[in-house]
């Protein structure tokens, strides 16, 4: 019974992970914000798109 609960919890955690990233609002580049996040040890995602 404990194994089933653990597997259910693990599945729920894995499936809800993308939802956490969906609520992160995109921001335009700001060097000061980047340096502050980097100094605090936070993760930074730089997403670049080129239409060519």
Secondary structure as UniProt FT lines:
FT   HELIX           2..22
FT   HELIX           31..39
FT   TURN            40..41
//
